[in-house]
Amino acid sequence: QITLKESGPTLVKPTQTLTLTCTFSGFSLSTNGEGVGWLRQPPGKTLECLALIYWDDDRRYSPSLKSRLTIAKDTSKNQVVLTVTNMDPVDTATYYCAHRRYGTAFDIWGQGTMVTVSS
Amino acid sequence: DIVMTQSPDSLAVSLGERATINCKSNQSLLYSSDNKNYLAWYQQKQGQPPKLLIYWASTRESGVPDRFSGSGSGTDFTLTISSLQAEDVAVYYCHQYYSGKTFGQGTKVEIK
């Protein structure tokens, strides 16, 4: 059974860097085809895919946010970390991590973590 | 980016009646090499993460009730709930994973 859980700060100040950790179980990011993505959802709005990382360390980023995002994996800890630099109030959202096999839809999602950007 | 547009934005349906949600993409999601449409549908209930209902446009995820069905190909897709139940109240999103990964704006389904 695959599970994922997001962790990180609930409040960050404008211009700060956000670091979120996704801890997962039920699969390994060293297995061919496996991937983890980070997505976000501002209050009352739709979902946006931010970044993806695959078993072979292939990394994909949202073109509009690419300069601010870094995704990395720690296979030994079953964790994926997302950093977002220069946070702004418009980045206030629930941030989700989700499991994905290469070429398929996101099938299992974490519960999400709400991040508010405010001074 | 591929733009996904859902219609309607919201709908109210009586219990036991059919609910139909449409999703249109601005380019084809049909991949010629495998003849699959890279389109999924999600259900999101209040305060919960999205739940995968349908992938490859018409394949039901394991455990999803058979009152949910997906159809369509290319640029036009439909999610149908054949007999609406109270537990189906949610926002539904279409999602393309053909190129990049984008979502529709969502359709809110309520009980009339």
Contacts between the chains, C-beta under 8 A, distances in Angstrom:
chain1	res1	chain2	res2	distance
A	37	B	101	7.5
A	46	B	93	6.6
A	46	B	103	5.0
A	46	B	104	6.8
A	46	B	105	5.1
A	46	B	106	5.4
A	47	B	50	6.8
A	47	B	93	6.4
A	47	B	95	7.6
A	47	B	103	4.5
A	48	B	103	7.4
A	49	B	100	7.3
A	49	B	101	4.0
A	49	B	102	7.3
A	49	B	103	7.9
A	52	B	101	7.8
A	62	B	100	7.8
A	63	B	1	7.4
A	63	B	100	7.6
A	96	B	49	5.8
A	96	B	50	7.9
A	98	B	49	8.0
A	103	B	97	7.7
A	104	B	55	6.6
A	104	B	97	7.1
A	105	B	40	3.8
A	105	B	52	6.1
A	105	B	55	4.5
A	105	B	95	6.4
A	105	B	97	5.4
A	106	B	40	7.8
A	106	B	50	7.8
A	106	B	52	6.9
A	106	B	95	7.7
A	106	B	101	7.9
A	107	B	52	5.1
A	107	B	55	7.7
A	107	B	61	7.1
A	108	B	52	7.9
A	109	B	49	3.9
A	109	B	50	5.8
A	109	B	51	7.6
A	110	B	49	6.5
A	111	B	48	7.8
A	111	B	49	5.9
A	112	B	49	5.4
